[in-house]
Amino acid sequence: MIRDDWAIENSLHWVMDMVFRDAECRVRTENAPANFTTLKHMANNLIRKAPRKDSQRLKRMTAAWDDEFLATLVAA
């Protein structure tokens, strides 16, 4: 049971903190935190399913720089 809890921690929370810098997020008013978290989770799912072998952080940066790669992420 403890290992299952750590698996969740390593697979989602750590990724959100390292890739999206979730701990440094300053969005704190009204519905903004929930909305922003939903968008980050959607982006994480799209990046994770990308067929490239790069890290998730590098895929995120590539999507920001390359419109064609971003289009393939959204279309997938």
ABEGO torsion letter per residue (X at the ends): XAAAAAAAAAAAAAAAAAAAGAAABABABEAAAAAAAAAAAAAAAAAAABABABBAAAAAAAAAABAAAAAAAAAX
